[in-house]
Amino acid sequence: MFKKVLTSLVVLSIIISNAYASTNYDLTNVDSQTSSKVKAILSSEVQTWTGLYQLNWDVKIFKDIEISSIETSVDDNTKLFITLSGSLESNTSYSFLSVYGVEGNMDFFIANQIEWTYVDNFDEEENVSSIIVSSPNSLEVTFKTPLTGSEFDVKILKNLRVNSIELNPENKLELNFVMQDLLEENSNYILMMFTLMTMEGNELTFSNGIYDFQTTTFIEQTLVQEPVIVEEIIPEVVEDSWETLDGEIEEVALNAAETPDTWAQTWVLLLMTFILSSLYFLRKRA
């Protein structure tokens, strides 16, 4: 009895450990051919029972906004003035990232008003103190420590919202990110994905969790037009008075007495007389 209980506990522990195991993957390619979906190819197939993924905070997609110039302040050696080639948008989240020449990162949100938006950095561990958005394409970044270099490389990233993450059931190497915020053509983007949880509780980790990709001209989806159903329109017949119809029958009969020169015209008149007479006879019987 004790051996059976021990065996059951060992099997249960193996099941639990497998259910919450962590599997490492590499991102081999990331691209997008439509504005609403990003496709990521993994190094190996994902083993899952349901094929569904839950979105967590470790998955982000950013648009890399092009920077036209970076200048230091003449009066204050803790400030950088950044001019963008594109424009910032209201009600949108952004991130400032230091790449070279300076240290410090900061997330900030622009509400309804863009001009002269002031945002403090509440993360005490970061070197960025605050950001002022003076216009849709210019901002001022203040650091806690003085800037010592002369060349700087930073990034301004727009945070895009993701609706869901789906595993391709026919190709389990492919993850599809269904976007809430649409992508733009011929633009640079960054996918950041360090961990991902399956519905079974299995954690997926990625060794190269930061991946740059660029969109091109999106494939236009051809709209399938439904066949046009042409309804047969039957003209409405207005009933004439039977007095008028009687007169027409008599007139046609009189005209038919004058036999035309050609047999074709004669047959046409006889046929019309026959049709009108039949209608008159049927009406009288009714």
N, C-alpha and C positions, 0 to 999 in steps of 0.2 A: 504494500500500500504506500509506504514511504517513497519507494522508488518511482511509483507512478506519479505521485504529487511532485517530486523533484523534477521528473522529466517534463511534466506539464509547465512548471515554473520556468525551466530553461527554454522551452519552446516559446512561451509567452514573452520572455525577455528578449529573445531573438526577433520576434515579430515587432515588439515595441521599438527596439533599436533600429530595425530596418525601416519602420514607418517614419522615424524622425532622423534618418541618416542624412548626411550632407554629401552631395555629389558635385564635383568640380567640372566646369565646362569652359570652353574657349569660344569667343565670338569670331567666326571666320569671315563673315560679310554682313553688312547692314546697308539696305537701300530702300528706296520708295519709288513706286511708279504711279501712285495716285496721291491725292492730297489728304486722304483720310486714313491711310494705313502705312505703317513702317514694318518691313520684313527683316528679321534677324535670323541668320543661319548659324547653327551651333556645330561644334566639333563632333558630337556624338548624339545619338537619339535619346530623347527623354523618356524614361520609363514611368508611366503613370496610368492609373486605372481609368480615370475620368477624362483626362485630357484638358481639364480646365485649370486656370490659374487665378489666384487671387492677387489683386494689385496691392502692393505695399509701398512704403515711403522710400525704399531703396531703388526705385525705378524712376528715372526722369529722362525727358527728352527736351533739349534746349535748341533754340535757334541762335546761331552765332551771328550777332549783329556786327556788320563791318565798321571798323573805326578808321576815320580819315586822318585824324591827328591827335597827338598827345603832347601836352605842354605843361611845364612846371610853372608855379606861381612865382612872380618876381619878388613879391613882398612876403610870402609865407612858404617856407621850404617843406611844409607838410601837406601841400595841396597839389593835385593833378587836375588839369582841365582837359576833358575828353570831348572831342567832336565826332559825331557819328555820321556815317554815310546814309543810314536809314533813319527812321523816326521811331521813338518810343510811343507806346499806346497806353491809353487810360485803362483802369481796372485790370491791370496785368502785373504778374510777378516777374522780377528780373533778378539776376545774380551778377555781382562783380567778382571776377577772379583774377588774381595776380599770377602772371606767368614768368616774367623775368624783370629784374631790376628793382622790384619792390615786393614786399610781403603783405598779405592781408586779403581777406575775402569778406563778402557781405551780400546777404539777400535783402531785397527791398521791393516794396509794392507801391505802384502808382495808382491812386484812386481816380476820381472824376477829373480833377484839375491836374494838368501836367506841369505847366509853368510854375517854377519856384516851389516845387515840392521838396520839403526837407524831411529826411529820414535819419533817425539815430540808429546806431548799431548797439543792440543790447547784449551782444555776445562779448563779454569782457576779455575773452581769450584771443579775439581777433585784433589785428593791428589797424583795421579800418575803423575810424571814429564815426563818420557820417557821410551822407551823400546828398547833394543838392542838385535837383533836376531843374536847370534854369530855362530850358526850352525842349521841345520834342527831340532835338538832335544834339543837345549839349548838356553835360553834367560836370559837377565838381566833386572830387573825392578827397576827403580829408583823412590823414593818417595820424596815429598816435605818436609815431616817431618820425624824425626828419628824413627826407629823401636824400640819399647820398649819391646815387648814380645819375647819369645823363641820358641813358637809353632805357626805355621801359616797354614792356609788352604785357598788356592786360586784355581781358575779354569782358564784354557785356553780353550776357546770355538772356534770352527770353524763355521763360519756363512755360512749356506747352503741357496742357492737361491731356491725360490718357484715359479713355473710357474703360478699356479692358485689354487683357492680354490673352491671346488664344493660341493653342498649339494646333498646327495643321494635322488633322487626323490621318491624312494620307502620307504625310512626310513629317515625321516626328523630329526632324532636324530643324524645322522652321517654326519660329515664333512670330506671331503677327500682333502688332500693337495698333489697336483701333483708336484713332485720335478723336478727341473732342475739339481741340483747336487744330484747324486745318494747316497743313504744310504749304509752303510757297515754292514755286518753281525756281530752279537755278539758285538755290540758297544753301548755305552751310549749316549743318546740324550736328549735335552731339548726343549720343545715347549713353547714359550712365546707368549701369545695372550691376550691382555687386552681389546681391542675393535675391532670390525669388522663392516663394513658397507655393507648393502644390496644394490642392484641396485635401490630399491625404496627409499633409504635414511634412512632406519631404522638402528639405531645403536645398536649393540649387545655388551654387556659388560660381563666380566667373572670375578667372584670373586676369583677363583683360577687359575689365568692366567699363572702361571709357573708350568709346569708339566714335571717330569722326566719320561722317558721311555727307554726301552732297546730292541734292535733288537735281534732276534735269527737267526737260519738258515732259509733263505728265501725259500718260496715254489717255487720249480722249475716249470715253466710254460711249460706244455707238448706241444710240437710242433705238430700240426696236419698235417700229411703228406698227400699231395694230391695223389689220386690214379694214379698209373702209367699207362698211356694208351699205350698199346702195338700195334703198327701198323703192319698190315700184310704186310710183304715184299714179293712182287711177283718178282721172279727172272727174269732177262732180258733174253728173248729168242733170241738167235743169229740165224738168218736165214741162213741155209746152201744153197749152190747152188742147183738148181733143178737137176743138173746132179748127184750130190752126193746122193740126196734123191732118184733119180731113181735107182741108183745102190744099195742102201740099201733095197729098196722094192724088187728088183729082188733077192738079196741075201737072204732076209727073206723068199721069196716065194720058192726058191730052197731048203732052209733048211727045210721048212715046208713039203716038199714032202717026206722027210725022217721021217716017223712016229715014234716017240719015243715009248719006251716000256710002258710008263705010260701015262694014259689019261690026267693027270694034266698038264704035260709038253706040250702035244699036244694042249690043249686048250689055254695055254699061247701063244704059237707060232701063232696059228690061230688068236687070238685076236690082237696081234701086227701087223700081216699082214693086218688085216682088217682096223686097225687105219691108218697105213701108206698109204694103198691104197686109203682110203677115202680122206686123205689130198692131195694126188697126183691128184685125180679126181677133187676135188674142185679147186685146183690150175689151172688145165688145162681149166676148164670151165670159170674161171675168165679171 
